[in-house]
Amino acid sequence: MPIDLISVKQATEKYGYSGSHLRDLLSKGVICGEKIAGVWLVDPDSVAEHQARMERLGNKKHGTWARGSAEKSTGPSKSSSPDQAEITKREQ
């Protein structure tokens, strides 16, 4: 059964990702597609699955530094900056 591939430009319009981000995901094998004559074509189902996975992960996809930033911005003082050890201790 052949896969219906779309251009990176079509994928940017449909899913809202930038073309460079999609090409980066393709080159890393995160989403599926093919490079034909120097042009990336994307499997739209693969992009939709990736987008759904990222939405489910929410802030967790960004790692420890993002959680620290989120805690900092919602904490009592924006001037206090937790160091990596404090963040790691809170996660445990």
Secondary structure, 3 states (H helix, E strand, C coil): CCCCCEEHHHHHHHHCCCHHHHHHHHHHCCCCEEEECCEEEECHHHHHHHHHHHHHHHHHHHCHHHHHHHHHHHCCCCCCCCCHHHHHHHHC
